[in-house]
Amino acid sequence: MGIDAAMRRLELVRKSVDLVLGRYTAERGCPCDYRQFVYWAGKNQGPGWHDTVQNFLVKATLELDCFEKTDCQSGKWGYEGSWFCRNCGALWSHISLEWRMLAFHERLFRLGEEDPDSLYDGMISMDVAATVGHEPNGLKRLSLEQWVEFMLDRNDSPEKWD
């Protein structure tokens, strides 16, 4: 894939994330109570790969007017911060970990809630950056179109995505 095609693809990911977050905030003022959002923003990423859609989702969420940074700590290889949703009062933890030079895992998970990975069974996007030999095998991969459908689906049945 050439640089122009890669840039167009990233722009499509950004627009898809903006569409989903726009729906969530229009309907409820924030994304905090959408189960699909809680899963996708907070799921673990592999030791040798990252989910590009998840990274875009986390970064775009933290730019929403309803999210406010309350604390942050920088480490040698990453960043951890606390965020507060002014709309619903939810507290979130943001972790940004550099897993490879200038490649990051972005996670946003609600404090005091169950592990996001337990909400759905190992779904990731097809937009994955991986180190050779560390590809995420055995996980359900959703195309960008399937991801938008999943994120906006009112029938929250995990069987549909098996």
N, C-alpha and C positions, 0 to 999 in steps of 0.2 A: 504494500500500500504506500503510495507516494505521500509527500507532506501535505499537498492540497487535499487529498482524499481523507487523510487523518484529521486535518483541521475541520473539514466539513462534518465528519463523524462526531467529533467532540462538540461541535456546535449543535448537532442534532440531539446529543445526550443532554446538553445544557437546556435546550428548549423543552425536552421531555420532562426533565426534573422541574423546570419552572411551571409547566402545565400542571403536574401533579400537586406541587406545593400551592399553586394558585387555587386549585379546586379545594384543597383542604382548608386553606385560610378563608376562602369565600364561604364555605359551609359552616365551619366551626370556629374560625378565628385563629386556629393554629393546627399543626399536624399531630399534636401530642397523643390524642386518643384513637388514632387510626392504627389498628393492629399491624397492618402491612408496613406502615411507616416505622413503627417501633422495631419490627423485625429487620427491615432493610437497612436502617440507619445504624443499628447496633450489632449486627451479626459479626462474628469473627471472620477475619480474612486469613488466608494461608500464610505459612512462613516464607514462601517464595513467590507469592502472587498477590495482586490486589484487584478488587472489583471497582472499575472506573466509575460505574454508575453510582455505587455507594459513596465513593469519595465526593463526587459532584453533589449528591443529595445532602450529605453532611455539611459541606461548605455552604451550599445555598440556604440550608435551614438556619445556620448561624447568622446569616445576613438578614433574616426576616425581622421586621420591626418588633415582633412580640418577644424575641429572644434577647436576653441581656446577660453579658458576662459578669460573673460574680467573683471569680477567683481564677488564677492561672499559675502554673509552675512549669518552667522549662527545664528539661533534662538534657543530658548529653546527646541523646538520639531522638528525642521526641518532646511532646508537649502534652500537658493534661490541664484541663480547665473545667470549671463548674459554670453552668448556665441555668438561668431562671426564665420560665415562660411567663410573661406578664399577663397573658390571656387566661390561662387556666391554673397557674401556680405550680406547675410541674418543675422539678429539679432534674437536671441532666448533667451527665459527665461526658466531656469531649476528650478523646484521646487521639493524638496524631503521632504516629510512630514511623520513623524513617527505617524501612526494612531493607532498602537498597539505596545507593546514592541518588538522592533527589526523587525517590519513589516512596510514597507514604501509604500507610493504612490509616484511614479516617474512620472513627467510630463515635457514635453518639448514642448513649444509652441512659434510660431513665433510672434515677437512683431509687433503690428500694424495691425494684420490680424484678420479676423473674428474668433469667438469662434469655435474651432475644433469640438465641439459636434454638430454643425449645419451642418457639411459636410455629415454625414451619420446618420442613425437613430439607435442609441443605440446598436452598436455591441461591443461585448467583446469576449475574448477567453474563451475556456472551462477550461483553466488553471487559476482558481481563488482560492485565499485563502480567507476564510470568517469566521467571528465570527458567531457562531450558532445564528440563528434568524435574521441575517443581510445579507443573501444571496441576490445576485442581481437578483431579479425576474422580469420577463417581458422583458428582454433584449435578443437580438439574440446572441446566443453563437456559435462561429466558432471553429471547431476542428483545431488542428495545421496545418493539411493539407489544410483545407479550408482557414485558415489565410494566408498561403503562396500563395495560388491561388489568394486570394483577393488582397494581397499586390503587386503581380506581374501582375495582370490583366490589359491588355491594354484597355479593354472595361469597363470603369469606371462607369457602370450603377448601381445605388443603388438598382434597382428593382431585380436584379439578387440575391441579398442577403436578400430579404424580406422573 
